Amino acid sequence: MFWTPTGSLATLRKYHTATLLLSGKVLGAGGYDSQKGSYLATAELYDEATGTWMPTGSMATARYGHTATQLPSGRVLVTGGNLFPALASAELYDEATGTWTPTGSMATARSTHTATKLLSGRVLVAGGFNNAIGSLASAELYDERMGTWTPTGSLFTARQAHTATPLPSGGVLVVAGFNNQTREVLQTAEVYGEATATWTPTISLFTRRDLHTATLLPSGKVLVAAGEEGGRPCGGGYLCASVELWE
C-alpha cells in the first residue's frame, strides 16, 4: 500500500465537497480560499484516467460548509453552506451539460449540516447552524421529482458538525456533534426512520466528539473515528484519536 501524488486542483480550496459521479469522475465544488479570503462558486472535475482536474460550470452561489449528494438521476444536489449568513438555497449539477440549475430552497438556512440519500431516493437534511437560531434540530426531505422540500420529524437534540450514516435497514444514524446554544460537544446518537418520519434515541458514545467521521462497514457496524473531544481524557476542544463501533 502506498500513496502517489496526482494532479493538483486549479484553485486553492478548503471546506469544499467532493462527490463521485456515475462517470467515475469526482466533482469538487465550492469551499473557501484562505489566501484570498473569499468563498468559492467554482467547481472542477477530476479524471482518474489522466490524473488531472478540469474546470466545469460554476455554482450560482459561492458557498462553503455545504453538502453535496448524488441523486438517483446522477445529478448532484448542493445545499446550504456559509456561516454569516447561512444559506437556504440549493442547486443541481448535471455532468452531461456541466451546468448548475437552481432548485427549491430549504425552509431553514443552514450550514455544517448533513445530507443523506435515503432508500426512497429522497434526501434527508438534518441539523446544522443558523445565525438567528444557533444549532438546529429541524430536518427536511428533498424530492428530486418535485424539486421541493418538506419538513420531517426534528432531532431530539439540536446539533451541528455531526455525522449522518445511512444504514442497511434504510434508517440514518446521526452521531454526536456540537450544540451552539449550550456550548456542549455531544455524545448522543439518534436513528431516523423514513417510514415513521421520526427519530429514536440510541445508545450514546463513550466520548463526546464533533468534526469526526462515521463509516458504514460491510458488517453493518458503524465506525466512528477521531474528531474534537469535548470531555476527558482529551479535554474540551482537543483533537482525539479514539475510535468506537456502533452496532
Helices and strands as residue ranges (DSSP letters): E 17-20, E 26-29, E 32-33, E 38-39, E 43-47, E 52-56, E 67-70, E 76-79, E 90-94, E 99-103, E 114-117, E 123-126, E 129-130, E 134-135, E 139-143, E 148-152, E 163-166, E 172-179, E 184-193, E 198-202, E 209-210, E 213-216, E 222-225, E 228-229, E 238-239, E 243-246
